[in-house]
């Protein structure tokens, strides 16, 4: 005889409707929460950038003064507010304010409202501007602005991607994909720009960001000083340490010089992830690790690093430095040497023969990333089972 269903297993006919309504409600709430946090975070980081720039402009030797400020602020803020205030992140806030100065904020507020708000009428925005007004002028997420500031090469290109992201409702993944595919350049060269822009607005399957991913964005977690299972910065740091060990294990050719080596070009500060000296080639090897797709801007930046190292770090009798860009993507790794700046093809061919094979480096990156992620999944499972 069949047992009657218990209350726990009985489901009313309209349960599916109730369930789907609640799921939609919670997903919408999570998206709204992520948007609210992002708006406050972006406004706060813009204000932090303003204060850094104003401090730099208040004294002589601005670059040195500014770097000292970033290092001291980073140490103090990380102690009180957590890991989201590294020197690199503070430099990003500084660059964000420079890219979106008060005049741009006033223009955006004027366009959005049809009339300039009372506290944004002057050419420079008041120091007391409300975060809500800044959110109107800076409507994209902080992750969007990081891409726009770091990966575009001109104000025109940045404004183009910003406008298209707003018009098309691009997720940060879609923005990243479009920048990597040089959508701006292709749109400029296209004979049918309207069709090109309409096609560019179409999202790909991998562009979508779930509500759970939005609320667990590493930038959001850092801003709130919340712990993630494995933040992007932790993954990057672990990969860099493993790369250092791996290259030293290859033999006696590589000599470790430094990690996160800082350099200043014009008024901007940069850091290279790893710096080695190759004894047989008698040259520096500059290594930069990326967790996303390789972009044209990444290659250009590496050539800039090599030119700087040739002028400032190379000693008499040494050969020109070589760059190595490593992309530890989720699906497959990629390695690329920057040899275009060498004096001749013979030297480039010699470098290629002596340096580690790119397939070997890619395999090690993929293996290390899989091991790190599997280890973290195991930790998460142990934590859940103990609850």
C-alpha positions in Angstrom: 0.0 0.0 0.0 1.4 3.4 -1.0 2.1 5.8 1.8 0.4 9.2 1.5 2.8 12.0 0.7 4.1 13.8 3.8 3.6 17.6 4.0 7.3 18.0 3.2 7.0 16.2 -0.1 3.6 17.5 -1.1 3.7 20.4 -3.6 0.6 22.4 -4.5 -0.1 22.7 -8.2 0.9 26.3 -8.2 4.1 25.8 -6.2 6.2 26.3 -9.3 4.8 29.8 -9.7 5.5 30.7 -6.1 9.0 29.3 -6.3 9.8 31.1 -9.6 8.4 34.4 -8.2 10.6 34.2 -5.1 13.7 33.3 -7.1 13.1 36.3 -9.4 12.6 38.5 -6.3 15.8 37.4 -4.7 17.8 37.7 -7.9 16.5 41.2 -8.5 17.3 42.1 -4.9 20.9 40.8 -5.3 21.3 42.8 -8.5 20.0 45.9 -6.8 22.3 45.4 -3.8 25.3 45.0 -6.1 24.3 48.2 -8.0 23.9 50.1 -4.8 27.2 49.0 -3.4 28.9 49.8 -6.8 27.4 53.3 -6.8 28.7 54.1 -3.4 32.1 52.4 -4.1 32.6 54.3 -7.4 31.6 57.6 -5.7 34.0 56.9 -2.8 36.9 55.9 -5.0 36.4 59.0 -7.1 36.6 61.2 -4.0 39.7 59.3 -2.8 41.3 59.9 -6.2 40.4 63.6 -5.8 42.2 63.9 -2.5 45.3 62.0 -3.7 45.6 64.3 -6.8 45.0 67.5 -4.7 47.7 66.3 -2.2 50.1 65.7 -5.1 49.5 69.2 -6.5 50.1 70.8 -3.1 53.9 70.4 -3.1 57.0 70.2 -5.2 58.4 66.9 -6.7 54.9 65.7 -7.3 55.7 62.1 -8.4 57.9 61.4 -5.4 55.4 63.1 -3.1 52.5 61.2 -4.6 54.2 57.8 -4.4 55.1 58.3 -0.7 51.5 59.2 0.0 50.2 56.0 -1.8 52.5 53.8 0.1 51.7 55.3 3.5 48.0 55.4 2.8 48.0 51.8 1.6 49.7 50.6 4.8 47.3 52.5 7.0 44.1 51.8 5.1 44.7 48.1 4.7 45.2 47.8 8.4 41.8 49.4 9.1 39.7 48.5 6.0 41.3 45.4 4.5 43.0 44.3 1.3 41.1 46.6 -1.1 43.6 49.5 -0.6 46.9 48.3 -2.1 49.2 50.8 -3.7 48.0 49.6 -7.2 44.3 50.1 -6.2 45.0 53.6 -4.8 46.8 54.4 -8.1 43.7 53.2 -9.9 41.5 55.6 -8.0 44.0 58.4 -8.8 43.8 57.6 -12.5 40.0 57.4 -12.3 39.8 60.9 -11.0 42.2 62.2 -13.6 40.1 60.5 -16.4 36.9 61.8 -15.0 37.7 65.3 -13.6 35.1 67.6 -12.0 34.3 69.2 -15.4 33.3 65.8 -16.8 31.1 65.2 -13.7 29.4 68.6 -14.2 28.8 67.9 -17.9 27.3 64.5 -17.2 25.0 65.8 -14.5 23.9 68.6 -16.8 23.1 66.1 -19.6 21.2 63.8 -17.3 19.0 66.4 -15.6 18.6 68.9 -18.4 19.8 71.6 -16.0 23.0 71.7 -14.0 22.2 70.8 -10.3 22.8 73.5 -7.8 25.9 72.0 -6.2 27.5 71.3 -9.6 26.9 74.7 -11.3 30.5 75.8 -11.0 33.2 74.5 -13.3 34.6 72.4 -10.5 32.3 70.1 -8.6 31.8 71.0 -4.9 33.7 68.8 -2.4 30.3 68.2 -0.8 28.6 66.7 -3.8 26.2 63.9 -2.7 27.1 60.3 -3.7 23.7 60.0 -5.4 24.7 62.8 -7.8 28.1 61.2 -8.4 26.2 57.9 -9.1 24.2 59.7 -11.8 27.4 61.0 -13.4 29.2 57.7 -13.1 26.5 55.1 -13.8 28.7 52.1 -14.7 30.2 49.7 -12.1 33.6 50.2 -10.7 34.8 47.1 -12.7 33.7 48.9 -15.9 35.7 52.0 -15.0 38.8 50.0 -14.2 38.7 48.5 -17.8 37.9 51.9 -19.3 40.8 53.7 -17.5 43.4 51.0 -17.8 42.7 49.5 -21.2 41.8 52.4 -23.5 44.5 54.4 -25.2 42.8 57.8 -25.7 39.9 59.8 -24.2 38.0 59.3 -27.5 38.3 55.5 -27.2 37.3 55.6 -23.6 34.2 57.8 -24.3 33.2 55.5 -27.1 33.3 52.3 -25.0 31.6 54.1 -22.1 28.7 55.3 -24.4 28.3 51.9 -26.0 28.3 50.1 -22.6 25.6 52.4 -21.4 23.5 52.3 -24.6 23.8 48.5 -24.9 23.7 47.6 -21.2 27.0 45.8 -21.5 28.2 43.6 -18.6 31.8 44.1 -17.6 32.5 40.8 -19.5 31.0 42.2 -22.7 33.1 45.4 -22.3 36.2 43.3 -21.7 35.5 41.2 -24.8 34.8 44.3 -27.0 38.0 46.1 -25.9 40.0 42.9 -26.5 38.6 42.6 -30.0 39.4 46.3 -30.7 35.8 47.1 -31.4 36.5 50.8 -31.4 39.1 50.6 -34.2 36.9 48.3 -36.2 33.9 50.6 -35.8 36.0 53.6 -37.0 37.1 51.7 -40.1 33.7 50.2 -40.9 31.8 51.6 -43.9 28.5 50.8 -42.1 29.0 52.1 -38.6 25.3 51.7 -37.6 25.2 48.0 -38.5 28.6 47.5 -36.8 27.4 49.2 -33.5 24.1 47.2 -33.6 25.9 44.0 -34.0 28.3 44.9 -31.2 25.4 45.3 -28.8 24.5 41.7 -29.2 25.6 39.8 -26.1 27.4 36.5 -26.3 26.5 33.5 -24.0 29.6 34.1 -21.8 28.8 37.8 -21.3 26.1 37.4 -18.8 26.8 38.0 -15.1 24.6 36.2 -12.6 23.2 37.9 -9.5 25.4 35.7 -7.4 28.5 36.7 -9.4 27.5 40.4 -9.2 27.3 40.4 -5.4 30.5 38.4 -5.2 32.5 40.7 -7.5 36.0 40.8 -6.0 35.9 44.6 -6.0 32.6 44.6 -4.1 34.0 42.1 -1.6 37.2 44.1 -1.1 35.2 47.3 -0.7 33.1 45.7 2.1 36.1 43.9 3.5 34.4 40.5 3.1 36.2 37.2 2.5 35.7 35.3 -0.8 36.6 31.7 -1.3 39.5 32.7 -3.6 39.8 36.3 -4.6 41.4 37.3 -7.9 44.3 39.0 -6.1 45.0 35.8 -4.1 44.9 33.7 -7.3 47.3 36.1 -9.1 49.7 36.1 -6.1 49.7 32.3 -5.9 50.4 32.0 -9.6 53.3 34.5 -9.5 54.9 32.6 -6.6 54.6 29.3 -8.5 56.0 30.8 -11.7 59.0 32.1 -9.8 59.7 28.6 -8.4 59.1 26.9 -11.7 61.5 29.1 -13.7 64.2 28.6 -11.0 63.6 24.9 -11.2 64.3 24.8 -15.0 68.0 25.1 -14.4 70.8 27.5 -13.7 69.9 30.1 -16.5 67.4 32.1 -14.5 68.5 34.3 -11.6 65.7 36.0 -9.5 66.0 39.8 -9.4 62.7 41.0 -8.0 58.9 40.7 -7.6 56.4 43.5 -8.1 59.3 45.8 -9.3 58.1 49.4 -9.5 58.8 51.8 -12.4 57.6 55.3 -13.2 56.9 56.5 -16.7 56.0 60.2 -16.9 53.6 60.8 -14.0 52.3 57.2 -13.8 53.6 54.3 -11.7 53.6 50.7 -12.9 54.7 47.3 -11.5 56.1 44.3 -13.3 55.2 41.0 -11.7 58.5 39.2 -11.9 62.0 40.3 -13.0 64.7 37.7 -13.8 68.2 37.8 -15.2 69.0 35.1 -17.8 72.7 34.2 -17.5 73.2 32.6 -20.9 71.4 35.4 -22.8 72.9 38.0 -20.5 69.6 40.0 -20.4 66.8 40.8 -18.1 63.5 38.9 -18.5 60.4 40.9 -17.6 57.3 38.8 -16.8 53.8 40.1 -16.6 50.8 37.9 -15.6 47.3 38.5 -16.7 44.1 36.7 -15.6 42.1 37.7 -18.6 42.4 37.6 -22.4 45.6 39.1 -24.0 44.9 42.5 -25.4 46.7 44.8 -27.8 47.2 47.2 -24.8 48.9 44.4 -22.8 51.4 43.9 -25.6 52.0 47.7 -26.0 52.5 48.0 -22.2 55.1 45.2 -22.2 57.1 46.9 -25.0 57.0 50.1 -22.9 58.4 48.1 -19.9 61.2 46.7 -22.1 62.1 50.1 -23.4 62.2 51.5 -19.8 64.3 48.5 -18.6 66.7 48.9 -21.5 67.3 52.6 -20.5 67.2 52.4 -16.7 67.9 48.8 -15.6 70.3 47.3 -18.1 74.0 47.4 -17.2 76.9 48.0 -19.7 77.6 44.8 -21.6 74.2 43.3 -21.1 71.8 42.5 -24.0 68.4 44.1 -24.5 65.7 42.9 -22.1 62.9 40.6 -23.2 59.3 40.5 -22.1 57.1 37.6 -21.4 53.3 38.0 -21.1 51.4 35.1 -19.5 47.6 34.9 -19.6 46.2 32.5 -17.0 42.7 32.4 -18.4 40.1 30.1 -16.9 39.8 27.9 -20.0 43.3 27.9 -21.4 46.6 29.6 -20.6 48.6 31.6 -23.1 52.2 32.7 -23.2 53.8 35.3 -25.6 57.3 36.7 -25.8 57.8 40.4 -26.7 60.9 40.2 -29.0 60.0 42.9 -31.5 62.2 45.5 -29.8 65.4 43.4 -30.3 68.1 44.9 -32.7 67.9 42.1 -35.3 66.2 38.8 -36.3 69.4 36.8 -35.4 69.2 37.9 -31.8 65.4 37.3 -31.7 66.0 33.7 -33.1 68.7 33.1 -30.4 66.4 34.3 -27.7 63.6 32.0 -28.9 66.0 29.0 -28.9 67.3 29.5 -25.4 64.1 30.8 -23.6 61.6 28.2 -22.2 59.1 26.9 -24.7 55.7 28.8 -24.5 53.8 25.4 -24.5 55.8 24.4 -21.4 54.9 27.7 -19.6 51.2 27.4 -20.7 51.0 23.8 -19.4 52.4 24.8 -16.0 50.0 27.8 -15.7 47.0 25.6 -16.5 48.2 22.9 -14.1 48.8 25.3 -11.3 45.5 27.1 -11.7 43.6 23.8 -11.7 45.4 22.7 -8.6 44.8 26.0 -6.8 41.1 26.0 -7.7 40.6 22.3 -6.8 42.4 22.9 -3.4 40.0 25.8 -2.7 36.9 23.7 -3.7 38.1 21.1 -1.2 38.4 23.7 1.5 35.0 25.0 0.8 33.5 21.5 0.9 35.2 20.8 4.3 33.9 24.0 5.7 30.3 23.2 4.6 30.5 19.7 6.0 31.6 21.0 9.4 28.6 23.4 9.7 
